[in-house]
């Protein structure tokens, strides 16, 4: 059986940097800066919904329920897998992530999860067209921080 179609070094480095950039926007609760990384019609899955059509609905139903209520979001870059189609037009990134959740009493808990993101290359560069981010099994779904949104 053939090995997985891993991305070349340049492409892999681009997407590792993309993960770092996006994670920074999550930590800053900066929706305005994060939105352009995604196709306007992105299809997403997340903790709070099944299939979410479009960036605006994703922000209102998922990002609003997670980003301000958690902190310290980071991808585990050294464990990321970056796959590319043979023609280089699509890339899939699979990566675990970590964050901090908050119980009602303000105490913290580890909030790890995993992500799969699919990217398509167009005239505007790479845009994420599908994202599935979910918590690891056994991690509390609710987090109760109340951080402000930097920019919508």
N, C-alpha and C positions, 0 to 999 in steps of 0.2 A: 504494500500500500504506500502511496506517495505521502510525503510529509505535508504538513499544513503550509499554505501559501503565505509565509511570513513576509512582512514589508521589508524593503531594503533599508539600509542604515539611515539614509536621509529622511525617508518617510517616517520611519519609527521615531526618530528624534523630533520631527515636527509634531507628532501626536503626543509624545511625552510632554513637550512644552505646552501643547493645547490643554492637556489634563491639568498641568500646573496653573495655567491661566484661568481656566474654568473654576478650579477649586478655589482660587483666590477670590473670584467674584462671589462664589457661594459664601465664603468666610466673611466677605464684606457686605453681604446681602445686597448686591448690586445687580439687580435685574437688567437695567438698561445696558450695562456693558456686556452681560452674558447673552442677551437675546440675539445679537448679530452672529453668534457662533452657530446658530440653528436655522434650518430652513423654516420659513414662516408656517408651513404646513406639516412640521415635524409630527411624527406619530410616537407617542411616549407611553410607557407603563411606569407605575410607581407604587409606593406604599399605599397611597390614598385612592387610587383609581385603577381601572383596567386600561383600556386604550383611550388615550387622550389625544384628540385631533387638534393640532395647531399650537403655536407657541403661546398665544394669549390665554387659551384655556389651560395649558400646562402651568403657566405662571399662577393663575388664580386658583387652580385646584390642587396643585402639588407644591410648587415653590413656596407659595404663601403659607402652606401647612408645615413646611419643613425648615427652610432656610432661617427664618427669624427665631425659630424655636430650638435650634441646635447651635453648636459652635465647633470650631477646630476642624472643619472638613478638609480632608486631604486624600488624594489617591495614593495607593502604595505603588509608586512608579516602578520600582524594581521588580514587581510581580505582574506588571502589565504585559499582555500579549497583544501584538499588533499584526493583524492579518491584512493582506491586500489581494485584490483580484488580479489575475494575470495581466489585464490591460491597464492596471493602475487607476481605474476610474472609481473604485469603491474600496473603502477600508473599514474594517471592523476592529474596535478596540474593546478588550475585555480586561477589567481591572478591579481589584478589591479597593475599598475605601474605608476610612475611619472618620469618626466624628464623636462629639460629646453630646449626650442627651441629658435632660434635666427632669427629675421627678418633681411632683407638685411641691414638695418641701424645699426645693432648690438644690438638693443633693444631685450629684452627677453620676452618670453611668456611661460605660463604653457603648458606642453605637456603630458597630462595623457593618459593612454591607458589600455589595458587589454591583458592578455596572457592565452593561454591554451597550456600545454605541456604534452605530453604522453611519458612515460618512460618504457623501457623494461629491465628486469633483465637478465643478462647473466654471463658467467664466468668472464667477465671484470667488473662486478658490474652493476650499473645502467647507462644506456645511454638514452638520449632523442632521440626518433625516430620520433616525430612530434612536431612542434612548430607553433603556430599561434599567432602572436603579432600584434595588430592593435591599432591605435589611437582611442580615443573616438570621437564621432560625433562632428563636428564643430571645431575641432582642425586643425590648418594649417598643411598641409602635408609637406611642404618644411621648412627646417631649414638650416641656412647658416653659422654656425660656421665652422672653419677649423682647427680642432685639429689634431695633428700628430698621426699616428698609432704607438703604442709602439712596437708591434711585430706581424708579420704575421705568 
